């Protein structure tokens, strides 16, 4: 049979280069609370930056659909009010003076995030892009828990806090979350303090001591039971709805073994200060590798009988995939979304490696074949360059 050459897909004319770095994020400190009735986040931010290569007297932050009440330069213990322009997408701040390369400065922002009032659309992989989600906020649906969670990839973290929402930026973080005391919180890094309020609330503070990209910031709030596990000297934990808490080890119990396997394969131990996994309702993707705190859709939450019936299925492969992202994606991060497929290719291959290690070569080969068939079976996708700087 004669072979027919397939014409390459036509590329879009817009070239999407890596974002130009004028200022570099250094540290992001957030203090947030929620208005459940309005589905608003009331936030205070102290963001520390420094000019990247040249002196600058201005700062542009992504901040989508917010109310901005105050923008000030932190000067010791006082605040110096700054001039700014805001178009509901970007906050353009005049710093009042020039800062030299490497000279750090901190800007304070008092704001309200209103994700449900923002008009955005998602993608094929992530079906929505409003960043912050209130699930059953009024509690009227008795079959669904009240939850709050976030989804940052690709550039939706800037819906709930002002930032330079690009993957070539990294920042340490400290996030203080005030919630009704009956609820559990989860965020990046370690839980360092819990302070009870006089109004029935509690403020949890989470600190991340290694820099990570803004799209990997996360929060989750709700009625979760926590199962504590361990890998070496690091906490490993699983957050599930109370009804599924007895089956935490059935759903996530292979995680420490995966951490040992991937650390050995890569020659670099899991680099972060803890690893948590949480299952939420109505998630807009399959799962998300937020640094130290992977968020899963509810299909991962299973009983012991369901796990027996599954063998190596979608849930376990996803657990491996998101964990592996903590090396490829979180620790080493693509500098632009044009290179996102590098993150995902390595994570996909981790599923094959785990299947072969845990269940034998046939299982690994079968998983690899299934991935290949799915990819080649979608003609439009198979014709695209894996790394591409032209996309819509």
N, C-alpha and C positions, 0 to 999 in steps of 0.2 A: 504494500500500500504506500502510495506517495505521501510524504510528510508535508504538512501545510505549516508554513511559518506563521506564527501568531504575532500580529503587530503589537508593539508595546502600547500601554495605555497612555493617552495624552495627558501631559502634566499641566497643572494650572500655572498661570503666568506669575502669580505672586510668590516671591521667594521669602521663605520664613527662616531668617537667620537666628542665631542665638541672640538673646536680648542684650542690648548694650548696657554695661554696668557703669553707672555714674556714682551711685552710692551702694555700699555693701551692708547688708543686714549683719548685726553682731548679736543682739539679744532682744527678745520680745517678751515683755511682761504684760499679762492680761489679768484683769479682775472683772468677772462677768456674773450677771444674774439674769433671770428670765421673767418676762411677763407672759404667763401661759395663756391668758385671755386674748391678748393681742398678737401672740406669737412673735414677740420681740425679744431681742437680747440687748440688755443695757450694759455697756462696756466702758471700761477705762483701760487705756493702753499706754505703756511706756516703751517706746521702741528706740533702741540704740543702734546707730549706724556710724559709718565713716566713709569719706570720699574714697573711691576705689583707685583712681589713677591721677586725677587732676583735682585741684581745688574747686569747690562749688559753694554757691550761696543759696541753693534750692534743692528741694526734695519732691519727688513725685511718688505717691503711694496709690496702689489700686485699692479702691473702696467702693463697693457696688451697692447702690440703693440705700444708703445710710442717711440718718440725720446726724450732722456734725455740730456739736455744741461748743467745743473748745479745742483749739490747737495752740500749744505753747512749747517753748523751749525750756527745758529743765536747766535751771541755773542754781546749783547747790540745792538749797531747800525751798527756793522760790521758783515761780513760773513766769516766764516772759512771753506775753501774748504775741502770736505770729500772724501775719497776713497770709491768706490762702484763697484759692479759687477751687470750686468743687462743682463738677458737672454730673454727679451721680454715678460716675464710673472711676474717675481718678481725682485724687486730692493733691493739688499742686501748691506746695508750701514755700514761702519765702523765708529763709532762715535768719535774715537780718544781718548776717555777716558771712564772710567766707571761711570755710573750714578746709584745712590742708589735708592732703592724702594721709590716711592713717590716723587722723585726729578724730576721736569719737565724740559724738554728741547724742543727746537723748531728747526726743520729742514726745510730749504728752498729748493724748487725744481722748476727749470725752465724746462718746457717740452712742447711737442706737442702731442696731442692725434689724432690718425688716425683711427677712427672706421671702415671706409669702406675698409680699407686695412687689417683688422683683419679677420682671418678665424676661425669662431666659429659656433656653432649650438645651437639651443634653446631646448625647452622641449615641452611636450604636452600642457601645460598651457600657456607658454610664447614661442612664435615661433621663437625668435631670441635672441641673447645674446651679441650684439655689443655695448650696453650701451647708445650710443649717436646716434641720427638719424637726418639726414638732409632730409627734405621732399621738393621735387621740388626746390632744392637749386638754380638751374639756371633760375627758373621762366618760363621755356619753356611750361609747361603744364598750359594753361590758365584756365582750369577748376579745378585747385588745388592750394591752397594757399602755399606760402613759409613758412615753419615752421622748427623749431628745437625743439626736445624734448628728454628726457632721460628715460631709464627704467633700474633700478638697480637690482631688484630681479632676480636671487639669488645673483650672485657675478659679476655683470657687471658694477657697479659704478666705479670699478678700470680700466675700459676702458677709462674713461674721467678724473679721478684724482687718483694719487697714494694714497693708504690707506691700512689699514688692513681690507680686505673685508670679514668680518665674522660677523654673527649676534650677537655674544657675546661681541662685541665692541660697545661703544656709545660715541658720541662726540657732543659738540656744534658746530655751524657752522656760517660762514659769507661768503657769495658768492657775489662777484661783477661781473656783467655781462655787457660787452660793446657790443652794438648792433647798427645797423642803427636806427636813432632817430624815424623813422616812426613805429617801431615795439614796441610791448608790451612784457614785461618779467614777469615771475612768478618763484618763488623759495620757499624754506622752510622758515617759519618765517615771520617776518614783513619787509616790504619795508621801509628802514630807510633814504636813500638818493637817489636822482637822479641828476646827474651832466651832463650837456651838454658839448660835446667836440667841438673843432673848426673844426672838419673834418666831420660833419654831423652825428656824433654818440652820444650816451647817455650811461652813466654808471649807472646802478641800483644796489644798494647794499641791500641784504636781510640777516637778522640776525635771527638765531634760538638760543634762550637763554636756552633751555632745551636739554640735550643730547639725541641723537637718532642714530640708527644704520646706517652704511654707505649705505646699500641697499635702504634706504628710502630717500636719497638725490635726489633732482630733479631740473631740469631747463626746462622751456618752453619759446620759443620765436616765435612771429608771429604777424599777424594782428588780434587781438582779441578785442572785446568789453567787458567791465567789468560792470557787474550789482552788485551793492553793497546792501547787506542785513545785518542783525544783529542778534546776539544771546547774550542776556544779554549785557555786555559791549564789546563783541568781534566782530570783523569784520568777516562777512561771505560774500563771493564773488563768482561770477560765470563768467567764461571766455568762450566766444563763438565766432564763426565766425560772422561777421557783419550781415549776412542774417538771422541768428537765434537769434540775440540779443533781438528782441522784445518778444521772447518766453522764456526768461530766467526763469521767475517765473513759467511758465508752466512745464518746465523741472526739475527745482531744488527747487521750492518753498516750498516743504515739509521739506527741510533740517533743518531749525531752530526748527521745531516741533520734528523732529527726535532727535536732540541734547538734547532737553528737556526730551524726553521720555527715551533715553538711559542713560542720566545722572541720572535720577530718579531710573531707574531699577538697575543701578550698584552702586548707592550711592556715586559716584565720578563724579563731574562736568567735562565736556569736559576739558582736562588739558592743551591744547596748546594755543598759543597766537593769533591764527586766524584760519579760515578754508576756504580754497578756493577749487573750483572744475573747471577743465579746460577740454575742449573737443578738441582732436587733430585728424589729419588724419593718416591713415595707422598704427594705433597702433598695437603692436605685442601681445597684450593680451586683455582681456575684460576691465579691469581697474586696477589701482594700487594706493594703499593707502599711497603714499609718505607723510611724516609728514607735516601736515597743508595744503597740496596741492595735492589733489587726481587728478589723470589723467585718463580720460575716453576715450574710443573709440567713434567714431562718432555716433554710434547708440543711444547714450543718447541724442543727439542734435535733438530735435523734434519741430514741429509746434504745435499750440494749438489744431488743429484738430487731429493730430496724438496722442496726449496725451489723448484726449477724447476717442479714440478708444481702448486705451491700457488697461485701468483699472489697476490692480496691475501686471505689466509685468516685463520684464527683466531690463529695465532701472531703475525703482523705486527700485526694489530689489537690484540692484547693488549699487545704491546710499546709501541704508541702510548698505549694506555689507561693503563698503569701509569706511564709517564713523565709523562703529563699530570697525574696525581694529585700529582706533586711541586710543582705550583702549587695545584691544587684538591684539598685533602685534607691534604697535608703542610705546605705554606707557609701557606695559609688553611685552617683546620680547623673543621668544624662543631662547635658547642659541645655538642651532644647527639646521641645516636643517632637521635633523632626526625628530625634533619636530614640523615641519612646519604645520602638520595637526592639531595641537592644535590651532594655529592661525585661520586656515581656518574653523575648526569646530565651533568655537564660532561665527565667522562672518556669517557662513551659518545659524546658529540658530537665529542670530539677524534678518534675513529676515523674519523668521517665527513669531518672537515676534512682529515685526512691522506690518506685515500683519494682525495678530490677533487684535492688538490694533487699527489699522486704519480702517480695513474693516470687522472685526468680526471673531469669532472663526472658522467658516467654511473656510474662506479665509486662516487663519493660518494653519488649518489642511490640506487643499488642497496643500498648498505650501510645507509643511513638507512631505506629502505623495509623491509628485513629486520628491523631493530631494532623499527620500529613494528609490523610484523605480529606479531612474537613477543610484544610487550607487549600489544597488543589481543587477541591470540588466547588469552591466559590471562585468562578472565573475572574471576576473583576478584581478581587483581592489578590489572587495568585499572580496577576500581571503587574502589580504595583511593586516598586522598589521597596525593600524592607526599610531602608533609611531614605527618607524623602523630605526634601525641603520645599515641596510644592504640595499643598493640600488645602482643602476648604475648611 
